[in-house]
Amino acid sequence: MSSGCRDCRTCTKSLLGRTARKALYVVTLSWLVKPVFLRNCPQCGHVMRRHRRRTDGSFQD
């Protein structure tokens, strides 16, 4: 038995097409969510947790 209808473009899309669409959604969602929920460095734009810190918590230069 088929999992979707035979006349629907989404249901009849190939596996590669469905995978590409899902990957596009994930990339777009991560691109939109990252700046909102993660702190970024004002100089380089990378996530702050990737920066090295000293034992007192200040950033290494």
Secondary structure, 3 states (H helix, E strand, C coil): CCCCCCCCCCCCCCHHHHHHHHHHHHHHHHHHHHHHHCCECCCCCCEHHHCCECCCCCECC
